[in-house]
């Protein structure tokens, strides 16, 4: 690496690229426009290529800049992460930001988080629940330390690594009084309102492939949702609604008899659930401890 490249060069380049504006990037970094413009020019002189196209409409990345941005942001994220880890270790306190997909937020994580809090009382834990694409984007940008949930499609895992904890099926559940509990074919679901996983959910491709293999088209009478609260409320209240969802989300509802899984073969939806982290990055002490505890709990259950 050229030692003339400094952190300020990468930070300025990333800020300009994301804001598509020298003015907005300068405000974000508390610099003047001439200063940030000079910093970018220095970077381009060091690299020997133009990474930004300037125009009256603003600035945009050149092909070379698009490639360099990914590595620049990975470098600055890793450096910030290293500094946070050192500060946390030296002060005896730290912070752990965990992204949780709905399938683990109500099943696996509560036990693990309580155990972790008991053994690491000085570490502040943040739990962020959301859809796969949103959480992996936050993880990639450094907003989260790790994400726990289903393995997503290949394009959502760029720059990330995955460690499997266990495998889980998708289930289709209904109100115990629903006539849907008597159906024996996927085609028969067309007579019901179907709560279906949205396009950005990790289980959508698995469910779609299964239905295609069964010769069943995408349901016309459907509501697309990734909200456990909405799905649980509607399915429990309406006997004419069925809900396609990861088993972990409704495991307790099934155990308590509030919802009933339909007698359909869902083995084709079996998918890996695990820990997602930034590839080629040394994890913090808290991240390693939490990951180890996740593995321990999953091994015991």
Helices and strands as residue ranges (DSSP letters): H 7-19, H 22-28, H 33-47, E 52-55, E 58-61, H 63-91, E 94-100, H 102-105, H 109-119, E 123-129, H 132-141, E 146-150, G 154-157, E 160-168, E 170-175, G 179-182, G 186-191, E 193-196, H 204-213, E 222-224, H 228-237, E 241-246, H 247-255, E 259-261, G 267-269, E 271-278, H 285-300
